[in-house]
Amino acid sequence: MNKRTLIIITIILITTLITTGIVIASQANDGGEMLDFNGERAFQDVVFQVSLGARIPESEAHTQVVEWIQSELIKSDWSVELQQFSSMGHPLVNIVGKRVANYDPNVPWIIIGAHFDTRLFADRDPDQQLRTNVVPGANDGASGVAVLLELARVIAKDIPVNVWLVFFDGEDNGNIEGWDWILGSRAFVESLVEKPDNVVIVDMVGDHDLKIYKEKNSDPALSEEIWDVANELGHSNHFIPMSKYRILDDHIPFMEAGIPAVDIIDFDYPYWHTTVDSIDKISAESLEIVGKTIHQWLIQNWNK
């Protein structure tokens, strides 16, 4: 074999490998087999959100994050709708990513949600002089969004259930004059014509010392399903099979409407509503533990 022939064969082999890789990559989440949740990629989503600044309603960073979330969902082939509404005099917007398998009402419908807004004031900061500063919202806001966006990338395009990824506005400014908690999720539930089968809310899940207890206002059976999956994946040290807190979060309007919902939240986060809820507090491993647990729950319980 001469040198010219060897070069031609090498080029053909390389071209074939590259082409095969592209085809595999483009089709990996088209079929029944789902891609793996990538915690490092989710972490970069947290980094980007924090880089925008505090995502306070009506701020430039808020506008930018809404546009970015839409863009990321569209890149992953989700249809996107904006639910624009006013609450307590504030213009707000929920972002809804949809992957609809079938409009048959007998097909299960799952909502996975997180809030993307951040708090106006760091009123729990240990330094009283900083309590009128904004909250960066690396964990309280950005971590839940990052988990949802990575799920958007890895959930199979032909999943045989209807999945909505909902990014709620106006969750985090209760106990501030002119505001209240969970404004976006309340508006969303009020707008529903039909009821989803299950709702999973993801909030403050990026802590290095991840400890997620069952939340007392959540649906017990749904909680049990998810914590069982976490245990099967070897995450029982992070999903603690005990109830600890009763929390007002975006799952509450769904529960009040008779829709089974669960709040996945690490409420032992010491930097909650402080000026140091920052990127250095976030663990890619924690994001991956939560994301893989939800992903696996979706596969085991709904991808049948």
WOSUL-V994215 format. One record per pair of residues at least 12 apart in sequence whose ideal C-beta (glycine too) atoms are under 10 Angstrom apart, sorted by sequence separation. I is the first residue (numbers start at 1). GAP is how many residues later the second one is. If there is no record, write none. Layout:
I|GAP + I|GAP
//
This chain:
49|12 + 52|12 + 53|12 + 70|12 + 82|12 + 83|12 + 120|12 + 121|12 + 122|12 + 123|12 + 151|12 + 170|12 + 171|12 + 172|12 + 203|12 + 214|12 + 227|12 + 249|12 + 251|12 + 269|12 + 51|13 + 52|13 + 81|13 + 82|13 + 83|13 + 120|13 + 121|13 + 122|13 + 152|13 + 170|13 + 171|13 + 214|13 + 226|13 + 227|13 + 228|13 + 250|13 + 251|13 + 81|14 + 82|14 + 120|14 + 121|14 + 122|14 + 151|14 + 168|14 + 169|14 + 170|14 + 171|14 + 185|14 + 201|14 + 212|14 + 213|14 + 227|14 + 249|14 + 251|14 + 49|15 + 80|15 + 81|15 + 96|15 + 97|15 + 119|15 + 120|15 + 168|15 + 169|15 + 170|15 + 171|15 + 212|15 + 227|15 + 248|15 + 249|15 + 250|15 + 48|16 + 49|16 + 52|16 + 66|16 + 80|16 + 81|16 + 118|16 + 119|16 + 149|16 + 168|16 + 169|16 + 170|16 + 185|16 + 223|16 + 247|16 + 249|16 + 48|17 + 79|17 + 80|17 + 81|17 + 96|17 + 118|17 + 119|17 + 148|17 + 167|17 + 168|17 + 170|17 + 201|17 + 224|17 + 246|17 + 78|18 + 79|18 + 80|18 + 118|18 + 119|18 + 147|18 + 148|18 + 149|18 + 166|18 + 168|18 + 169|18 + 200|18 + 212|18 + 223|18 + 245|18 + 247|18 + 249|18 + 49|19 + 78|19 + 79|19 + 94|19 + 118|19 + 148|19 + 166|19 + 168|19 + 169|19 + 182|19 + 199|19 + 48|20 + 49|20 + 77|20 + 78|20 + 79|20 + 117|20 + 118|20 + 145|20 + 168|20 + 199|20 + 223|20 + 245|20 + 247|20 + 266|20 + 76|21 + 78|21 + 79|21 + 94|21 + 95|21 + 116|21 + 119|21 + 198|21 + 245|21 + 246|21 + 73|22 + 77|22 + 78|22 + 94|22 + 115|22 + 118|22 + 119|22 + 145|22 + 166|22 + 200|22 + 245|22 + 45|23 + 73|23 + 74|23 + 76|23 + 93|23 + 117|23 + 118|23 + 144|23 + 145|23 + 198|23 + 199|23 + 200|23 + 212|23 + 220|23 + 244|23 + 245|23 + 45|24 + 48|24 + 73|24 + 93|24 + 117|24 + 118|24 + 144|24 + 164|24 + 198|24 + 244|24 + 266|24 + 70|25 + 72|25 + 73|25 + 92|25 + 115|25 + 116|25 + 197|25 + 210|25 + 214|25 + 218|25 + 239|25 + 69|26 + 73|26 + 115|26 + 116|26 + 200|26 + 211|26 + 212|26 + 213|26 + 214|26 + 217|26 + 240|26 + 264|26 + 45|27 + 66|27 + 70|27 + 114|27 + 144|27 + 198|27 + 210|27 + 211|27 + 212|27 + 213|27 + 214|27 + 216|27 + 66|28 + 67|28 + 69|28 + 114|28 + 116|28 + 117|28 + 198|28 + 210|28 + 211|28 + 212|28 + 213|28 + 214|28 + 215|28 + 216|28 + 217|28 + 218|28 + 238|28 + 240|28 + 66|29 + 114|29 + 115|29 + 116|29 + 209|29 + 210|29 + 211|29 + 213|29 + 214|29 + 215|29 + 216|29 + 217|29 + 218|29 + 222|29 + 264|29 + 57|30 + 62|30 + 63|30 + 65|30 + 114|30 + 115|30 + 141|30 + 166|30 + 171|30 + 210|30 + 213|30 + 214|30 + 215|30 + 216|30 + 217|30 + 264|30 + 62|31 + 113|31 + 114|31 + 140|31 + 141|31 + 172|31 + 207|31 + 213|31 + 214|31 + 215|31 + 216|31 + 217|31 + 218|31 + 58|32 + 112|32 + 114|32 + 116|32 + 140|32 + 164|32 + 171|32 + 212|32 + 213|32 + 215|32 + 217|32 + 219|32 + 57|33 + 58|33 + 114|33 + 163|33 + 166|33 + 168|33 + 205|33 + 211|33 + 218|33 + 57|34 + 58|34 + 114|34 + 162|34 + 215|34 + 217|34 + 218|34 + 230|34 + 57|35 + 112|35 + 113|35 + 114|35 + 137|35 + 162|35 + 164|35 + 166|35 + 168|35 + 217|35 + 219|35 + 225|35 + 227|35 + 262|35 + 57|36 + 112|36 + 161|36 + 215|36 + 218|36 + 219|36 + 226|36 + 135|37 + 161|37 + 218|37 + 223|37 + 225|37 + 227|37 + 217|38 + 222|38 + 223|38 + 224|38 + 226|38 + 112|39 + 217|39 + 221|39 + 222|39 + 223|39 + 112|40 + 219|40 + 220|40 + 222|40 + 223|40 + 219|41 + 221|41 + 223|41 + 218|42 + 219|42 + 220|42 + 112|43 + 204|43 + 218|43 + 219|43 + 203|44 + 217|44 + 218|44 + 219|44 + 204|45 + 217|45 + 218|45 + 201|46 + 203|46 + 215|46 + 217|46 + 218|46 + 29|47 + 30|47 + 69|47 + 203|47 + 215|47 + 216|47 + 218|47 + 238|47 + 29|48 + 68|48 + 201|48 + 202|48 + 203|48 + 214|48 + 215|48 + 238|48 + 110|49 + 151|49 + 201|49 + 214|49 + 215|49 + 66|50 + 95|50 + 117|50 + 201|50 + 214|50 + 215|50 + 239|50 + 65|51 + 66|51 + 97|51 + 110|51 + 111|51 + 112|51 + 113|51 + 114|51 + 115|51 + 116|51 + 117|51 + 151|51 + 199|51 + 200|51 + 201|51 + 212|51 + 238|51 + 239|51 + 65|52 + 97|52 + 108|52 + 109|52 + 110|52 + 111|52 + 112|52 + 113|52 + 114|52 + 115|52 + 116|52 + 117|52 + 119|52 + 120|52 + 121|52 + 123|52 + 148|52 + 199|52 + 212|52 + 213|52 + 215|52 + 237|52 + 238|52 + 65|53 + 95|53 + 99|53 + 107|53 + 108|53 + 109|53 + 110|53 + 111|53 + 112|53 + 113|53 + 114|53 + 115|53 + 116|53 + 117|53 + 118|53 + 119|53 + 120|53 + 123|53 + 201|53 + 212|53 + 213|53 + 235|53 + 62|54 + 97|54 + 107|54 + 108|54 + 109|54 + 110|54 + 111|54 + 112|54 + 113|54 + 114|54 + 115|54 + 116|54 + 117|54 + 118|54 + 119|54 + 121|54 + 148|54 + 199|54 + 200|54 + 212|54 + 213|54 + 235|54 + 239|54 + 62|55 + 97|55 + 101|55 + 107|55 + 108|55 + 109|55 + 110|55 + 111|55 + 113|55 + 115|55 + 116|55 + 117|55 + 118|55 + 119|55 + 121|55 + 147|55 + 199|55 + 211|55 + 212|55 + 213|55 + 234|55 + 235|55 + 238|55 + 62|56 + 99|56 + 101|56 + 115|56 + 116|56 + 117|56 + 119|56 + 120|56 + 146|56 + 147|56 + 198|56 + 199|56 + 210|56 + 211|56 + 212|56 + 233|56 + 61|57 + 99|57 + 101|57 + 105|57 + 114|57 + 115|57 + 119|57 + 144|57 + 145|57 + 209|57 + 211|57 + 235|57 + 59|58 + 99|58 + 101|58 + 102|58 + 104|58 + 113|58 + 120|58 + 144|58 + 147|58 + 196|58 + 199|58 + 210|58 + 211|58 + 235|58 + 59|59 + 99|59 + 101|59 + 102|59 + 103|59 + 120|59 + 143|59 + 144|59 + 146|59 + 147|59 + 195|59 + 204|59 + 205|59 + 207|59 + 209|59 + 210|59 + 230|59 + 233|59 + 55|60 + 57|60 + 99|60 + 101|60 + 102|60 + 119|60 + 143|60 + 144|60 + 146|60 + 199|60 + 200|60 + 201|60 + 202|60 + 203|60 + 204|60 + 205|60 + 206|60 + 207|60 + 209|60 + 230|60 + 233|60 + 55|61 + 56|61 + 57|61 + 59|61 + 100|61 + 101|61 + 143|61 + 144|61 + 189|61 + 192|61 + 196|61 + 198|61 + 199|61 + 200|61 + 201|61 + 202|61 + 203|61 + 204|61 + 205|61 + 207|61 + 208|61 + 209|61 + 232|61 + 235|61 + 55|62 + 56|62 + 99|62 + 100|62 + 101|62 + 141|62 + 142|62 + 143|62 + 144|62 + 188|62 + 192|62 + 195|62 + 197|62 + 198|62 + 199|62 + 200|62 + 201|62 + 202|62 + 203|62 + 204|62 + 207|62 + 230|62 + 231|62 + 233|62 + 54|63 + 55|63 + 56|63 + 57|63 + 99|63 + 100|63 + 140|63 + 141|63 + 143|63 + 189|63 + 190|63 + 195|63 + 196|63 + 197|63 + 198|63 + 199|63 + 200|63 + 201|63 + 202|63 + 203|63 + 204|63 + 206|63 + 207|63 + 229|63 + 230|63 + 233|63 + 54|64 + 55|64 + 56|64 + 98|64 + 99|64 + 100|64 + 139|64 + 140|64 + 142|64 + 143|64 + 185|64 + 186|64 + 189|64 + 195|64 + 196|64 + 198|64 + 199|64 + 200|64 + 201|64 + 203|64 + 204|64 + 205|64 + 207|64 + 226|64 + 229|64 + 230|64 + 232|64 + 233|64 + 53|65 + 54|65 + 56|65 + 98|65 + 99|65 + 139|65 + 185|65 + 188|65 + 189|65 + 192|65 + 195|65 + 196|65 + 204|65 + 207|65 + 229|65 + 232|65 + 52|66 + 54|66 + 97|66 + 98|66 + 99|66 + 115|66 + 117|66 + 138|66 + 139|66 + 140|66 + 182|66 + 184|66 + 185|66 + 186|66 + 187|66 + 188|66 + 189|66 + 203|66 + 227|66 + 229|66 + 230|66 + 49|67 + 97|67 + 98|67 + 115|67 + 117|67 + 137|67 + 139|67 + 181|67 + 182|67 + 183|67 + 185|67 + 186|67 + 189|67 + 190|67 + 192|67 + 204|67 + 226|67 + 229|67 + 230|67 + 50|68 + 54|68 + 96|68 + 97|68 + 98|68 + 115|68 + 116|68 + 138|68 + 139|68 + 180|68 + 181|68 + 182|68 + 185|68 + 186|68 + 189|68 + 204|68 + 226|68 + 229|68 + 232|68 + 49|69 + 96|69 + 97|69 + 115|69 + 138|69 + 139|69 + 181|69 + 182|69 + 184|69 + 185|69 + 228|69 + 229|69 + 95|70 + 96|70 + 97|70 + 115|70 + 182|70 + 183|70 + 186|70 + 189|70 + 226|70 + 227|70 + 229|70 + 78|71 + 95|71 + 96|71 + 113|71 + 181|71 + 182|71 + 206|71 + 226|71 + 229|71 + 94|72 + 95|72 + 96|72 + 113|72 + 189|72 + 208|72 + 209|72 + 225|72 + 228|72 + 229|72 + 61|73 + 72|73 + 76|73 + 94|73 + 95|73 + 204|73 + 206|73 + 208|73 + 210|73 + 75|74 + 76|74 + 78|74 + 93|74 + 94|74 + 95|74 + 174|74 + 207|74 + 208|74 + 209|74 + 212|74 + 59|75 + 73|75 + 76|75 + 77|75 + 78|75 + 93|75 + 94|75 + 113|75 + 206|75 + 207|75 + 208|75 + 210|75 + 211|75 + 222|75 + 225|75 + 226|75 + 61|76 + 65|76 + 69|76 + 72|76 + 73|76 + 76|76 + 77|76 + 92|76 + 93|76 + 94|76 + 185|76 + 206|76 + 207|76 + 210|76 + 225|76 + 65|77 + 68|77 + 72|77 + 75|77 + 76|77 + 78|77 + 92|77 + 93|77 + 111|77 + 171|77 + 172|77 + 205|77 + 206|77 + 208|77 + 209|77 + 210|77 + 212|77 + 56|78 + 72|78 + 74|78 + 75|78 + 76|78 + 91|78 + 92|78 + 171|78 + 172|78 + 205|78 + 206|78 + 208|78 + 212|78 + 54|79 + 55|79 + 56|79 + 69|79 + 73|79 + 76|79 + 78|79 + 90|79 + 91|79 + 92|79 + 171|79 + 206|79 + 207|79 + 210|79 + 222|79 + 54|80 + 55|80 + 65|80 + 69|80 + 72|80 + 73|80 + 77|80 + 90|80 + 170|80 + 206|80 + 207|80 + 210|80 + 53|81 + 54|81 + 55|81 + 56|81 + 68|81 + 72|81 + 76|81 + 111|81 + 168|81 + 205|81 + 206|81 + 212|81 + 54|82 + 55|82 + 87|82 + 88|82 + 168|82 + 205|82 + 53|83 + 54|83 + 69|83 + 81|83 + 83|83 + 87|83 + 90|83 + 53|84 + 85|84 + 166|84 + 205|84 + 206|84 + 78|85 + 79|85 + 80|85 + 81|85 + 82|85 + 83|85 + 84|85 + 85|85 + 88|85 + 109|85 + 111|85 + 168|85 + 202|85 + 205|85 + 50|86 + 55|86 + 78|86 + 83|86 + 109|86 + 110|86 + 111|86 + 112|86 + 113|86 + 114|86 + 115|86 + 205|86 + 49|87 + 50|87 + 54|87 + 55|87 + 78|87 + 80|87 + 109|87 + 110|87 + 111|87 + 112|87 + 113|87 + 114|87 + 115|87 + 49|88 + 50|88 + 90|88 + 108|88 + 109|88 + 110|88 + 111|88 + 112|88 + 113|88 + 114|88 + 115|88 + 202|88 + 205|88 + 49|89 + 50|89 + 76|89 + 89|89 + 90|89 + 94|89 + 95|89 + 105|89 + 108|89 + 109|89 + 110|89 + 111|89 + 112|89 + 113|89 + 114|89 + 202|89 + 205|89 + 52|90 + 55|90 + 88|90 + 89|90 + 90|90 + 94|90 + 107|90 + 108|90 + 109|90 + 110|90 + 111|90 + 112|90 + 113|90 + 114|90 + 46|91 + 47|91 + 50|91 + 51|91 + 88|91 + 92|91 + 93|91 + 94|91 + 114|91 + 46|92 + 49|92 + 50|92 + 73|92 + 87|92 + 88|92 + 92|92 + 96|92 + 202|92 + 46|93 + 49|93 + 87|93 + 90|93 + 94|93 + 200|93 + 48|94 + 49|94 + 73|94 + 93|94 + 94|94 + 200|94 + 46|95 + 47|95 + 87|95 + 88|95 + 92|95 + 46|96 + 49|96 + 69|96 + 87|96 + 45|97 + 46|97 + 48|97 + 49|97 + 70|97 + 86|97 + 87|97 + 94|97 + 200|97 + 45|98 + 46|98 + 48|98 + 69|98 + 85|98 + 175|98 + 200|98 + 43|99 + 46|99 + 47|99 + 85|99 + 87|99 + 198|99 + 42|100 + 43|100 + 45|100 + 46|100 + 49|100 + 87|100 + 198|100 + 42|101 + 45|101 + 46|101 + 48|101 + 66|101 + 83|101 + 85|101 + 86|101 + 172|101 + 44|102 + 45|102 + 65|102 + 85|102 + 42|103 + 43|103 + 45|103 + 46|103 + 66|103 + 84|103 + 85|103 + 198|103 + 42|104 + 45|104 + 83|104 + 197|104 + 198|104 + 41|105 + 42|105 + 45|105 + 83|105 + 85|105 + 197|105 + 42|106 + 44|106 + 85|106 + 144|106 + 39|107 + 42|107 + 43|107 + 62|107 + 39|108 + 41|108 + 42|108 + 45|108 + 83|108 + 41|109 + 42|109 + 37|110 + 40|110 + 39|111 + 42|111 + 38|112 + 41|112 + 57|112 + 37|113 + 41|113 + 57|113 + 36|114 + 37|114 + 55|114 + 35|115 + 38|115 + 57|115 + 37|116 + 38|116 + 56|116 + 57|116 + 34|117 + 37|117 + 55|117 + 56|117 + 147|117 + 35|118 + 36|118 + 37|118 + 35|119 + 34|120 + 35|120 + 144|120 + 34|121 + 35|121 + 144|121 + 34|122 + 57|122 + 29|123 + 33|123 + 34|123 + 143|123 + 29|124 + 32|124 + 29|125 + 31|125 + 34|125 + 140|125 + 28|126 + 29|126 + 30|126 + 31|126 + 32|126 + 57|126 + 143|126 + 29|127 + 30|127 + 31|127 + 32|127 + 57|127 + 139|127 + 28|128 + 29|128 + 30|128 + 32|128 + 28|129 + 29|129 + 140|129 + 27|130 + 29|130 + 139|130 + 140|131 + 139|132 + 140|132 + 138|133 + 139|133 + 140|133 + 115|134 + 140|134 + 143|134 + 115|135 + 136|135 + 142|135 + 163|135 + 113|136 + 114|136 + 135|136 + 137|136 + 141|136 + 146|136 + 113|137 + 135|137 + 140|137 + 142|137 + 150|137 + 154|137 + 161|137 + 113|138 + 135|138 + 136|138 + 138|138 + 139|138 + 143|138 + 146|138 + 150|138 + 154|138 + 135|139 + 136|139 + 138|139 + 139|139 + 143|139 + 147|139 + 151|139 + 155|139 + 159|139 + 163|139 + 135|140 + 136|140 + 137|140 + 138|140 + 139|140 + 142|140 + 143|140 + 147|140 + 150|140 + 151|140 + 155|140 + 159|140 + 161|140 + 162|140 + 113|141 + 133|141 + 134|141 + 135|141 + 136|141 + 137|141 + 138|141 + 146|141 + 147|141 + 150|141 + 151|141 + 154|141 + 161|141 + 131|142 + 133|142 + 135|142 + 136|142 + 138|142 + 139|142 + 149|142 + 150|142 + 156|142 + 160|142 + 161|142 + 111|143 + 131|143 + 135|143 + 136|143 + 138|143 + 139|143 + 143|143 + 144|143 + 147|143 + 148|143 + 151|143 + 155|143 + 156|143 + 159|143 + 160|143 + 161|143 + 126|144 + 130|144 + 131|144 + 138|144 + 139|144 + 143|144 + 146|144 + 147|144 + 151|144 + 154|144 + 155|144 + 159|144 + 160|144 + 126|145 + 130|145 + 136|145 + 146|145 + 147|145 + 150|145 + 158|145 + 124|146 + 125|146 + 130|146 + 144|146 + 147|146 + 148|146 + 124|147 + 127|147 + 139|147 + 143|147 + 147|147 + 151|147 + 156|147 + 111|148 + 113|148 + 124|148 + 125|148 + 126|148 + 127|148 + 147|148 + 155|148 + 122|149 + 124|149 + 125|149 + 126|149 + 127|149 + 111|150 + 113|150 + 114|150 + 122|150 + 123|150 + 124|150 + 125|150 + 126|150 + 122|151 + 123|151 + 124|151 + 125|151 + 112|152 + 121|152 + 122|152 + 125|152 + 119|153 + 122|153 + 124|153 + 119|154 + 121|154 + 122|154 + 118|155 + 119|155 + 122|155 + 119|158 + 118|159 + 46|160 + 42|163 + 43|163 + 42|164 + 39|167 + 112|182 + 112|183 + 110|184 + 112|185 + 112|186 + 110|187 + 110|188 + 110|191 + 110|192 + 108|193 + 109|193 + 108|194 + 107|195 + 108|195 + 108|196 + 101|201 + 50|227 + 50|228 + 51|228 + 50|229 + 49|230 + 47|232 + 50|232 + 46|233 + 46|235 + 47|235 + 43|236 + 46|236 + 46|237 + 46|238 + 43|239 + 42|240 + 43|240 + 44|240 + 43|241 + 46|241 + 42|242 + 43|242 + 45|242 + 41|243 + 43|243 + 39|244 + 40|244 + 42|244 + 43|244 + 39|245 + 40|245 + 42|245 + 43|245 + 38|246 + 39|246 + 41|246 + 42|246 + 39|247 + 40|247 + 41|247 + 39|248 + 40|248 + 42|248 + 38|249 + 39|249 + 42|249 + 37|250 + 38|250 + 39|250 + 41|250 + 37|251 + 39|251 + 36|252 + 37|252 + 39|252 + 37|253 + 38|253 + 39|253 + 37|254 + 38|254 + 36|255 + 37|255 + 36|256 + 37|256 + 37|257 + 37|258 + 36|259 + 37|259 + 35|260 + 34|261 + 34|262 + 34|264 + 34|265 + 33|266 + 32|267 + 34|269 + 33|270 + 32|271
//
